[in-house]
Amino acid sequence: MERVLFFFQRLTALILAPFVLIHLAVIMYAVKGGLTAADILSRTQGSVWWISFYGVFVIAVAIHAAIGIRRVLIEWCKLSLSAANVLSLLIALGMLFLGMRAVVAVGGL
């Protein structure tokens, strides 16, 4: 199990690296261009590209962060494997739910 989680955390890190850079570039463009939240939403709503981009971003973050949190719960908080698994799964599901709500809102679905 640990090898599989190690693999998935590294895989999601590879996915997240370019996504974070694109996300930051978009933020810098929006701030520099003086765009308001309404301007940004008007450009993203209904865009399959942005919905797909942020959908994949949210999924990768939820997986990546939950695996890291699981390791912290085991090593630092001294939780049992089963407790850490359950808690990290709940955290992942929470991040996934909240992130996808934001994707739906930004995408205008």
Secondary structure, DSSP 4 states (H G I P E B T S, - for coil): -HHHHHHHHHHHHHHHHHHHHHHHHHHHHHHHTT--HHHHHHHHTT-HHHHHHHHHHHHHHHHHHHHHHHHHHHHTS---HHHHHHHHHHHHHHHHHHHHHHHHHHHT-
